[in-house]
Amino acid sequence: MTAQDPALQRLVEQVQAARADKAALNIRGGGTKDFYGGPLVGEPLEAGPLRGISSYEPSELVVTARAGTPLAELEAALAEQGQCLPFEPPRFAPAQPGASLAGHGTVGGMVAAGLSGPARATAGGVRDYVLGATLLNGQAEVLSFGGQVIKNVAGYDVSRVLAGSMGILGVICEVSLKVLPVAPATLTLRLEADQAQAIQRLGDWGGQPLPLNASAWWDGTLVLRLSGAAAAVRAAAQAIGGEVVEPALAAGFWSGLRDHTDEFFQGAGKAVASGAGLWRLSVPATTPPLKLSGEQLVEWGGAQRWLCTTAPAAVLREAAAAAGGHAVLFRATDKAVGAFAPLQPPLDRIHRELKRAFDPDGLFNRGRLVAGI
């Protein structure tokens, strides 16, 4: 990607104009994550026109795509080669066959939000698969970091800093990603368990050589996904037991969990509309059930606890911190308490210095992470 690219040039010119006017800019791709983080501030800076797969080398397990490329489009190209994004980024508005991809999750938004799906605990997160990136910074400069090879150790790993940055450092224009082959065999099991039993079992299984790819507990049911070599999957299923879930039903379940369209998240959406908050608590996987009011869904082997509740933010953040983790207000009609927990002084200083280095005039996504950054 070069600065002469027409779509990129339009963005450069908009950043130059905003800098001259000291105006704020709100970076947007498909708009599917407008709800996430702090308030949207400034004139929209549309990255959607930066669309298309720039290069793809299936034999090298590397793909490079422009920021506005719909995730559905990228994943379809990977599926043709029997490959995938193993961290399963949520799409939030999955495309239906024959439907337009406009308004759906994009590659740039995937990296900027840094969100991963059910396989995160075993496959890794977005950051682990970013090899390189092109960024338009707050001085209207087009910068390239990293590369298109897996073994790339030159310089600072700035490209991975962009994962989860929520666009406060600049406009992600293009990204190179590591991809992996689709597992040869997959099987989903369903078992009855209360939350404490589920966390205990997941901890026990996590210490064994089992091809456990994803897990989810909700309302007395623990669902497991095994993925890997066929023989290993069969042996693990026999060792764990439980009821085998029919493949089509299992695929729908994991897709719904990934895209937040399943029953738990549908119910949470209704509760949020009535004044509740949907919280995402990140804690050590072995943390016992948190004694908090509201409905919980447990993922990532126990490390991610979704909680839909009207409990005060301070109670939730104190409980998460006491367990060695943190709490994020994922969805709410009122985020006056802040979407993210305040950073400790050393981390806060690093965040602010990074912001000043990439966006000295504070043009991009004001308010998306921490007030004042």
N, C-alpha and C positions, 0 to 999 in steps of 0.2 A: 504494500500500500504506500502511495506517495502523496505528497501535499498537492500534486496536480490533479488528483482524483476529484471530479466535480462535486460529488456529495461531501467529501471531506473538506474541500475548499469552501463550501457554503458554511460549514460549521466553524472553520477558522475565521471567516469573515464575521460571523455572529459573535464569536468570542472577542474578537478585536473591538467590535462596536460596543459590546457590553463593558469591556475594560475601559474604554474611553468614557463611557457614561457612568461608570461605577455601578452598573446594574447587576442584579442577581440573575442567575440562570438555573433552571430546573431541568436536569438531564432526564430524558425519557426514551424508552425503547417501545415496548408494547403496552406499557402502562399497567401491567398486571400486578406490580408490587408497589403501587402508589400508597397502599394502606400501611406499608411496613416502614418502621422507623419514625423519625420526626416529621414535622409539617413540610409540605411542599411550598417552596418560596421561589419566586422569580418567573421570568418568561421561559416557556418551554424551549428546550434545545433538543430537537428531535434527532435521535440517532438511527431511527428506523430505515432511512434511505441507505445507510451503510450495510448493504445486504448481499449475501452470497458466500459460498464456500470458495476460498481463495486457492487452497491446495489440499489434497488428501492423498496420503501414501499409506494404503492399508497394510502393506508389508512392513512399514516402519511404525505402525500404530500411532500415527500423528495426523491431526487434521488442523487446518487453519481456517477460521471463519470470521467474517466481518460482524461487527457488534449487533447490527439490526437483523441478522439472520434468525428466523424463528427456530426455536428448539425442535419443533416438530419436523422442520425441513432438514436440519442437521441430523437428527436421529434416524430419519428415513434413509438418508444417504449411508449412514453407518450400518444400519440393519441390512442393507443390500449386500454388505461385505461380511455379515455375521459379527459385527462389532457394536460397541455401545459406550455410553458414558456411565461407568460403573457406579458413580456416586448418586445417580438418579435425581438430578435437580428437579424440584417441583415446577410444574408448568402453569398451575393455577387455572388455566383456561384451556384444557386439552382440546385440540382440533378434532372435529368429527370428519369422517370420510367425505371428501368433496367440498368441505367448508373452507372459507377463506382463512388464511393464517394471520390476517391482520388482527391486532389486539391480543396476540398470544405472547407468551414468554419468549425472550430473545437471548442470544448468546451473551451480549453485553450485560443485560440485567442479571443473568445467571451468575456471572463473575462478580459484578458489583454487589449483589445481595449476599453471595457466599452461602446460600442455603443448599442443603443436601437432603436426599430422601432416605427411605428405609434402610439402605445398605451402608449408610455412612459409617457405622461403628466398625465394620469389617473391611470395607473397600476404601475408606478414606473420604476426605471432603473435596470440595472444588479446588481449594488451594493446592492440594497434592497433585493435581493433574494439569495445572497451568505451567506451560513451558516458556511462553513468551507472550508479549503484548505490545501493541502500539497505542500510545496515549496522546491525547491532545490536552496540554496543560493550560493553566490559567493565564499564561503569557502568549497563548496562541501558537505554541511550538508543538510540532509533531515529533514525539520521542518514541524510540523502540527499545524494548528491554527483553532480555532472554533470547530465545531462538526457537528453532523448529526441530530440535533433537533432544532426546531424553537426557543424554549425558552432556549437560551444558553447565559449567561451573564458573564461567568468567564473570567477574564483577559482582555487584550486589544483586540479590534476587528480588528486584523491585516488582517484577511482574506478579509475583505471588502476594505482595503487599496489597495489590489491587483487589484481591478476593475478599469480599466483605467490607470494602471501603465505602460502599453506598454512594459512589460517585463524587465524594468530597475532594478527591485529588485531581480529577479531570475526567475527560470523556474517553472511555475505553472504545477504541475504534476497531481493533482487530485482535484476535486471540488465537494462540496455538495451544492445542490441548493433546495430552496423551489419552488414547482410547484403549480399550481392551476387548478381546474376543468374548462373545456371549458364551456363558457356561454351557457345556454339552448336556447337562441334566439339571432339572430343578424340580423340587417337590415341596409342597406346603403341608404342614401338620397343624392340627388344632387340638388343644388340651384344656381341660378345666383346671383352674387354679385361682386362688386369691392373689392379691398383689404381692404380698410377702413371699408366698410360695413361688410365684413367677420369678421374682428377683433372685431368690435363692437358687432355683433351678438354672436360670440363665448364667449365674456366676459359676455354678458347678460345670455346666457344659462349656463355658468359655475357657476353662482350664484343660479341656480335652481336645484332641485333634479331630474335631467334627467340622464338616463343611457348612457351618451355620452362617448364613448370609444376612438375614434380617429377622427381627422379632417385633411383636406388638402385643401389648396386653391392654385389655379394656373390658370392664364389666364382667369379670370372672372368667374370661377366656384368654388363653395365651396362644398366639399364632406364630409359627416358626417357618422360615423359608430356608431350605437346604439347597445349596447350589455348588456344582463342581462335577467331578468325574462320576459317571453313572454308578459305578461300583461303590464309591465312597458315599454317595447319596443314599443308596439302598441300605448300606450297612448302618449309617447314622439313623435312618428312619426306624430300623429294627431296634436299635439301642435306645432311642428316645421314646418310641411308642406314640400313642395318640391316634387321632383320626386323620386319614389322608383326605385333603380337600381336592375336589375335582379341579383340573388345571384351568379351565375357563373361569370358574368362580374365583380361584386363587389369583389369577391374573387381574381380575377386576378389583379384588380387594387391595392388592398391593398398589395398583394404579390409583385407586381412590385415596389410599393413605398418602401416596406420594404427592398427589395434586390437591389434597385437602378437599376432596369431594365425597368422602365416605360418611357414614352415619354420625360418627363423633363430631366431625368438623361441620357438618350441616347443622347439627344441634347447637354447636358452639356459635355458629353464625347467627342463629336466631336469638341466642342468649345475649350476644354482643349488641344486637340491635335493641335489646331491652335494658341495656346498661351494664352488663357483665363485661369482664375482660378475658381474653384468651391469652394465657401466659405460657411461655416456653422456658422451662427450668432445666439448666444444664448442671448436672451433679455427678459425682463419682458413681459408676454403675452399680456398686454394691450398697449404695445408700438405702437404708430401710424405707418403707413407705412414709412419706411426709404427711404429718397430721394436719392437713389443711382442708378447709371446706371447699366443696365443689367437685366436679367430675374430672377424673384423671385418665389419661391415656399414656402408656409407657412404651417408649421405643428405645432403639440402640442398646439393647441388652441391659436397660435400666438407666442409661446415662441421660436420656432425654425424657422429661416428664411434661406432658401438656396438661394444663389445668385451666378449666373454665370456671370462673368464680367471681363473686362480688367482694371478696376479701380485700382489705386495704393493701396497697402496694408495699408499704413498709413491712407488713407481716410476711409477705411472700419473699421479699428480698432478704429479709433477716433469716428466714428459714433456709433459703438457698445458700446464703453465705455461711451459715452455721454448718451446712453439710459439705462445704468446700467448693461451692459452685456459684452460679449467678442466675438471675431471672430477667427475662425480656418480656415486656408487654407487647405481644405479637399483634393482636387486633383489639381495638377498642374505639368507641365513638369519641371518647375523651382521653387524650394522652397528656394531660397537664402534668401528671406525675413523672413524665419522661418515659420513652420507650425502652431505653437502655439504662442499666445501673450506672451511677457515677463511677468514673475511673479513679484508681489510686493515683496520687500525685505524680509518680515517675512515669506511668503510662500516659497520663493526661498530657504531660509535657512532651512526650514523644509524638503523640497524635498532633498536637498543635504545631510542633516543629515540622512535621511532615506536610501538614496543610500549608504552612507558610512557604515551604520549599517548592511545592507543586502549584499552588494557587495563592500567591502572595496578596492578591486583592480580594480574596474571599468571594469569588464569583459563583462557584459551583455548589449546588445543593445545601444551601445554608439551612441548618436546623435538622438535617436528616439523622445525624449521629448524636453529638453532644452540643448543647447550647454554647454558642460562642466559637465553635470550630468551623 
